[in-house]
Amino acid sequence: MLNYIWAFMILIGVVYGAFTGKMAEVTSAALDSAGDAVSLCITMIGVMALWVGLMEIAQKSGLIAKLTRGIQPFISFLFPRIPKGHPAREYIATNLIANVLGLGWACTPAGLKAMEELAKLEAERGTPGYEQADGGERRRMLSRQQEEYGSRKSGAEKNDAWAEPGGPQSAGKKGKRERVASNEMCTFLILNISSLQLIPVNMIAYRSQYGSVNPAGIIAPAIVATFISTLTAVVYCKGKDRRRRV
């Protein structure tokens, strides 16, 4: 969608320049913007290299491990169904720490690994769409599902449920069903988007690149804004999780 929006804006600019006789200005602006983009990329590469290097030093020194242990109660509060010691918890903690430090690019690998581990957790739970078993394992999975259906239903109702299109029997016939994001995945994504930032490194770099008198002046407003967004995200996720369990 963004590609279409940008293409439409560029097309409007070119058409407007052609009709108003300002194609020379449009061409000059395009070339200047291309140069600015290259310069900004070089600046951001340097900033990213600096902070990723600091993160590596912090990890080697054990600081990240201490911070990870420190926020485990918060992770347990938000993700009560993730077992203690599960790899997803460590990746989630690393992602949150990088986000708090304003390292949006550095937190991406940890975020992707966290999602992978959460998907594996859903496969271990036997969630349809994530279960990759076949053969004997598939039959055992269907047997477990039949027992679950049997515990909730009885008699003809149980047989109807077992044969219904969305029931376990159809899951066995159709094989792998469509994946649906788990509660943990949705909570992690929302928290990642709204994450609290103490040092908005990227914004400071952008402001410095474009000649801001006080590039760090964004820190206080960013802390307030991201604190409110994170608090809203936590309340929303816990509320939805409670409603789903009820």
N, C-alpha and C positions, 0 to 999 in steps of 0.2 A: 504493500500500500504506500509506503514512504517513497518508493521509487516512482510511482505514478504521480504523487504529489510534487516531488522535485522536478520531474520531467514537465509537468503542467506549468509550474512556476517559471522554468527556464523558457518554455515555449511562449508563454505570455510576454516575458521580457523581450525576447527576440522579435516577436510580432509587433509589440509596442514601439521598439526601437526602429523597426523598418517603416512603420507608418508615420512616425514623427521625425524621420530623418536623422536619427541619433545612433546609427549602427556603429559609427566610429567609437562613440562612448561605450556602447555595449561591449564591443570587442576589447577595448582597453580595460574595462572593468573585469571582464572574464580573465584576461591575462594577469592582471594584478591580483585577483582572487586566487588564481592558481599558484602564484608565487607565495602569497600569504599562507595558503594551505600547506605548501611544502615546508615553509619556515616553521609553522605551528607544529607540524608532525615531528620535525627535528627537535624542537623544544620539548615536546611531550615525551619523546623517546628518552631524552636525557633525564627528565623528571621521573619517568617510570623506572629507568635503570637505577637511579639513585635509591628510590623507595623500595624497589624489589630487592636490591642489594642489602638495604637495611633490614628488610624482612628476613632475608636469608641469614644475616648475622644474628638477628634475634632468635631465629629458629635454632641455629647451631649453639647459641649460648644457653638455650633452655628457657628463654623468656616466653616464647610462644606456648611452650608446654605448660608453663605456670599460668599464663593467661587462660589457656584452654581449660585447665582444671578449675580455675577461678570462676568461669562462667558456666560450668556444668550444672549448677542448680538452676540457672536460668533456662538452659536447654532442657533439663528434666521437666521444668514447669511448662514449657511450650510444646515439648515432644514427649509426653509421658509414655507413649507406646513404643518408643525406640529403646531396646534393651541397653542396659549399661554395658559399656565396653564395646558396643557395636561401632564399626569404622565410620558409619555415617555421622556419629556424634562429633568425632574429631574433625571431619571435613566441614561440618556445619560451623563448629567453633572457629576454625581457621578462616572461613569465609566471613563470619561476623566480625572478627578482629580486623581483617583487612578492610572491610567496609567502614568500620568505625574510624580507622586511620585515613579514610578517604582514598584508598587504593582500589578503585573500581576495577581496573584492568588486572591487578594482581590477585583479586579475589575470584576471578572467573574460573580458573582451573579447579580451585577447591569447591566451588559451587557445582561444577559439572560432575566432579567425583562424588559429591554428596548426593546428587540426583541418581547417579548410577547405583550407589549403595542403597538408597531408598527403594529403587526398583528391585534390587536383589532381595531386600527385606520383604517386599510384596510377593515375590516369587516363593520365598520360604513360607509365607503365610498361606500360600495356595490361592492367591487372588486371581480370578479369571483374567486372562490377558497377559499376565506376567508368568503364569505357570508354564514351564517349557517341557514338562515331563511327557513321556509317551510310553506305550507298551504297558508293562507291569506297574510302573509308577503312575501312569495315567489311570489305570484301573483302581489303584489304591486311593488316588485323589478323588475319583468318583465315589468310591465307597465311603470316604470321609464326608463328602458332600451329602450323600444319601442319608448318613447317620444324622447329620445336622438337620436335614429336612424332616427326618423321622422324629426327631426330638421336639419339633414344633408342630407337626401335623400328625394325624392319625387316620387309619382306615382309608376310605375312598379318597379323602382330601389329600392324604399323603401320596397316593398313587397318581392323582391328577397333577399334583405339584411336580412329581418326579418326571412326568411326561410333558409338562407344559413347555412352550418354546424357549422360555428363559431359564428353565430348570437345568439341573446337573446333567440329565441325560442328553439334552440338546447340546450342552457344552462339550460332552464327549464326542458327539457326532460331528460337530462343526470344527472341533479342534480348538485352536487358540482364539479366544474372544477379544473384543476390542478393549484396549487398555483405558482405564480411567484413573486420573491422578488421585493419589491417596491424600488423607488429611495432612499427613506430614509433608508431602510434596507441596501442597497448596500453601500451608503455613510457612514453609521455608521460602517459597517464591515471594509471597507477600512481604515477609520480613526482610528479604534481600532487597526488594524494591524500595522499601520505606526506611532502610537502615539508618540508624543514628550515625552522624559523622562529626567527630571532634576536630578533624583537620581536613577540610575539603581541598585536597592537594590539586586536583584537576582544575577546579575553579580558580584557585590562586594562580596557577600557571597560565590559564587563559587571560586573566585580568592583567597579569604582568606582561604577557606577550603583546597585549593591545594598549599598553601605556597607562594603566591605572596608576593614580598617585598613591593609593594605599591598597595593594593587592590583597593583603591579609584582612582587610576590613570586612570581608564576607564571613569570617569565622563565627562571630557571635550570632548573626542572623541564621547562619546555616545550622548551628547547634540547636537553636530554638525551633526552627522549622522541622528539622529531622527528628528532634525529640518528640514533637507533637505527632508527626507522621508515624513514628515507631510505636508510640503509646496507643494511637488509634488502631494500628495494625494488630498489636497484641490483644487489645480488647475485642476487636472484631473476630480474630481467629479463635480465641477462647470461647466467645459467644457462639460461633458457628459450630465449634467442636462439641460444646455442651448440648446444643440443639440436636446435633446428629446422633449423639449417644442416647438422648431421650427418645 
